[in-house]
Amino acid sequence: MEKEHIGIIGLIAGACTTVAFIPQLTKIIRTRHARDISLYMFLIMTTGILLWLVYGILIRELPIILANAFSLALCAYIILAKLRYDRGK
């Protein structure tokens, strides 16, 4: 398989895993609560995504960099929303 095709597979995979966070984020924003969200799970996930981003930067792989940069932003927003909306409990 050509390197270009492999890169396209990486971009599609990254898009799928990144977009997977959007329904959860949308629900949190719409309902203004995140009681059912595990803070620890998202902290661990965000740490892993950050490390994948660093890895992607070090090996200069655009699919890894793009997917993890966007995923990091989405996960960080979910964590902030969790802290904000659960503060009033």
C-alpha positions as CSV (number, residue, x, y, z in Angstrom):
1,M,0.0,0.0,0.0
2,E,1.3,3.4,-0.9
3,K,2.3,5.9,1.9
4,E,-0.4,8.3,0.6
5,H,-3.1,5.7,1.1
6,I,-1.8,4.9,4.5
7,G,-2.0,8.6,5.4
8,I,-5.6,8.8,4.2
9,I,-6.5,5.9,6.4
10,G,-4.9,7.6,9.3
11,L,-6.8,10.8,8.6
12,I,-10.1,9.0,8.4
13,A,-9.4,7.0,11.6
14,G,-8.5,10.2,13.4
15,A,-11.6,11.9,12.2
16,C,-13.8,9.1,13.5
17,T,-12.2,8.9,16.9
18,T,-12.3,12.7,17.2
19,V,-15.9,13.1,16.1
20,A,-16.9,10.5,18.6
21,F,-16.5,13.1,21.4
22,I,-18.9,15.6,19.8
23,P,-22.2,13.9,20.8
24,Q,-21.1,13.8,24.5
25,L,-20.0,17.4,24.4
26,T,-23.2,18.4,22.7
27,K,-25.3,16.7,25.4
28,I,-23.3,18.3,28.2
29,I,-23.8,21.8,26.6
30,R,-27.5,21.2,25.9
31,T,-28.4,19.7,29.4
32,R,-25.9,21.8,31.3
33,H,-25.0,18.9,33.5
34,A,-22.3,16.3,33.4
35,R,-23.1,14.1,36.4
36,D,-22.8,10.9,34.4
37,I,-19.4,11.8,33.1
38,S,-16.4,10.2,34.8
39,L,-13.9,13.0,35.5
40,Y,-11.1,10.5,36.1
41,M,-11.8,8.7,32.8
42,F,-11.6,12.0,30.9
43,L,-8.4,13.1,32.8
44,I,-6.7,9.8,31.9
45,M,-8.0,10.0,28.3
46,T,-6.8,13.6,28.0
47,T,-3.4,12.6,29.2
48,G,-3.2,9.8,26.7
49,I,-4.3,12.1,23.9
50,L,-1.7,14.7,24.9
51,L,1.0,12.1,24.8
52,W,-0.2,10.9,21.4
53,L,-0.1,14.5,20.2
54,V,3.5,14.8,21.4
55,Y,4.4,11.5,19.8
56,G,2.8,12.7,16.5
57,I,4.8,15.9,16.6
58,L,8.0,14.1,17.4
59,I,7.6,11.7,14.4
60,R,6.0,14.4,12.2
61,E,2.9,12.5,11.3
62,L,0.1,14.9,10.3
63,P,-2.8,12.5,10.8
64,I,-1.7,11.8,14.4
65,I,-1.1,15.5,15.1
66,L,-4.4,16.7,13.7
67,A,-6.6,14.0,15.3
68,N,-5.1,14.4,18.7
69,A,-5.0,18.2,18.6
70,F,-8.7,18.3,18.0
71,S,-9.4,15.5,20.4
72,L,-7.4,17.2,23.1
73,A,-9.5,20.4,22.7
74,L,-12.7,18.5,22.9
75,C,-11.7,16.5,25.9
76,A,-10.4,19.6,27.7
77,Y,-13.7,21.3,27.0
78,I,-15.6,18.3,28.4
79,I,-13.4,18.3,31.6
80,L,-14.0,22.1,32.0
81,A,-17.8,21.6,31.5
82,K,-17.8,18.7,34.0
83,L,-16.1,20.9,36.6
84,R,-18.3,23.9,35.9
85,Y,-21.7,22.2,35.8
86,D,-20.9,19.8,38.7
87,R,-19.7,22.6,40.9
88,G,-23.2,23.5,41.9
89,K,-24.1,20.0,43.2
